[in-house]
């Protein structure tokens, strides 16, 4: 078990060091998030009297589309350097590679969310952030990173990987996005977690489902 966790940490730390040197993933995600919030803010300001009603949709759409930019580069460094074969030939359970990649993607998206939330509070002039919302965002992001990582590994060997990833990812993520938006609406209307338990439970259920399926199928997905 310790060896397994060591491999997970090694893959995670490798991706973090690459990102600390290049800053490619975070920069692209953060710039997209800023531009998306600005465009949504100015667009709805002309049409919507109460902009708070659009915050849930804007929040989840921005996270989803900016997250795809990061997920799309999950295996790019290994693919471009030709080191992906060596990574897969390492004498370890390949699911450890998946979990290392997934945790790195999860961390990158969470950092962007930490940058995005204060930005939306400023632009929409509403403090909608709460501990319940942070929990919801974490659960939704966990599922997003779990299924996004497996599809990123599937798409990296195709010539249309930039197009294939969102085409595969968005339909599968639809239940989590719908539940996340609905729960966010309820939280902004003053509902408690108990009142919204069915939506939280739905997101948690799909998180577990995505992680289990990815764990069982990653070995086959990365086979060329």
N, C-alpha and C positions, 0 to 999 in steps of 0.2 A: 504493500500500500504506500509506503514511504517513497519507493522508487517511482511509483505512478504519479504521486503528487509532485515529486521533483521534476518529472518531465513536463507536467502541466505548468509548473512555475517557470521552467526553462524556456518554454515556448512563449509564455506570457511576457517574460522579461525581455526576450529577444525582440518581440514586436514593440514593446514599450521603448526600448533603446533605439530601434530604427526610427520610431516616430519622434523621439526627442531630438534626434539628429536632423531629420528631414522636415518634420512638421507638415508633411503633405496632407495626411488624413484630416487632422484637426483644422488646418487652415481652410481646406475646401469645404468642410462641414460647417464651420463657423461662419464663413463668408456667405454661404448659401442661406443659412438660418437668418442672418441679419437682413439680407436682401428680401427673403420671403416675408419676414415680419413687417418690413417697411412697405412692401407692395400691398400686403393684406391691409395694413393700417390705413394707408391712403385710399385704397379702393373702397373699403367699408365706411370710411369717414364721409364719403359723398352720398352713401345710400342708406346706411343703417343708423337710426337715431341713438340706439343703445348698443355700443360696440361690445359690451360684455357678453351679448348673446352669441357672438361669433368666436369668442376666445377658445372654447373647447375644440372646435374644428380646426382653427388656425394652429393651435398648439400641437395637436396630434399629426396634422398634415405636415407641418414644418419638421417635426421630429422624424417622421417616417421618410420624407424625401431627403433630408440631410443625412439620415442614417444610412440610406442606400449608397450614398457616395462613399462613406467609410467602409461599408461591407464589401463594396465592389473592389476595394483594394486589399482585402484581407489576405489573399494568397498571391497578390501581384508580385511582391518582392521576391518570393521564392520562384515564381514562374519566370520572371525576367532574368534572374540570375542563374536559372537552370538548376537550382538547389532543391526543388520540390521533390525530385526523385530520391535524393539523399535523405531528406527528411522522412519520407515514407519508408525508406529502407532501414531506418534506425530500429534496433532490436527492442522496440517498446510497443505496447498496445496503442494502435492508432487513435483510439478514442481519447487518449491523453493529449494528442495533438489538437484534436477538435476542441476539447475543453480549454486548452491554453489559448487557442484562437478566439473562442467564444468569449472568454473572460476579457481578453484584450478589446474586442469589439464592444462589449458591454461597458467597459471603462471609458472608451472613447466617446460613446454616445451619451453616457451620464455626464461627462465633462461638458459636452456641448449643451446638454439640458441645463446644467448649472449656470452656464453662460446665457442661455436663452430665456429662462424664467425672469430674471431681473429686467432683461431687455423688453419683454412683453409687458411687465408691470409698468415700465416707463412709457412705452408707446401707447398702451391702452388705458393708462391712468387708473388702473384698478389693481388692488392687491388681492389677488385670488389664490395666492400660494398658501397651502396649509399642510400639516403633517400627513393628513389623509391623502391629499393630492400627490405628495412626494412618494408615499407608499404605492399609490396606483401607478405613477410613472415608472417607478422601479420595476414593478411586476410586468408592466407592459413592455418595458425596454428589455427585460430579461427574455421574454418570449421572442421579441423581435431579433435580438442578438442570437438566440439559439437557432431559430429557423433560418435566419439570414446567413449565418456562418456555413451551414450545410449547403445552402443553395450557392453561396459564393464559391465553395469548393467544387461544386458541380459545374458552374459556369466558367471557371477560370480556364478550362481547356478548350473553350469554344471561341471562334473568331468574333462572335456577336455577344460577348459576355456582358458588355455595358447595357445591352437591350434585354438579354435573356434573364438577368438577375431580377429586375423589377417585375417582368412578366410572370416569373415563377413565384416571386415573393408576395406580391400584393394580394392575390386571391387567397393564399394560405393565411395571411395575416388579417384578413377581413374580420373574422370574429373577434379578435383581440382589439382591433381598432374600433369596431362598433361598440363593444363593451366599455372600452376606455373612454370614448367620447360621451357615452350615455352616463357613465359614472361621474365624469368631470362636470357635466351639466347639473347632475344632482348635487354635487358638492358645492357648486357655485350658487345653487338655490337654497343651500342651508341644510340639506339632508345629512344625516349621520352615516357612518360606515355601516351600522346595523341596517339602516334603511336601504343601503345600496349593496348589501352583502351578496346578492345574486350576481351582480356585475363583477365584484371583486373575485368571487369564487369562480366565475367563468374565465376570467383572465388567468387566475392561478391554475385552473384545470388545463388550459391550453399551454401554459408554461411547462407544466409537467409532461404533457403529451409531446410537445416539440422536443424537449430535451431527451426523453426516452427514445423517440423515433430517430433523432439525430445520432444518439449514442449507438443504436443498433445498426444504422445504415451508413455511417461515415466511412467505414472500411470499404464498402462497395462503391460509394460515390467517388472517392478519389482514385479508384483504379482506372488506369488508362486503357 
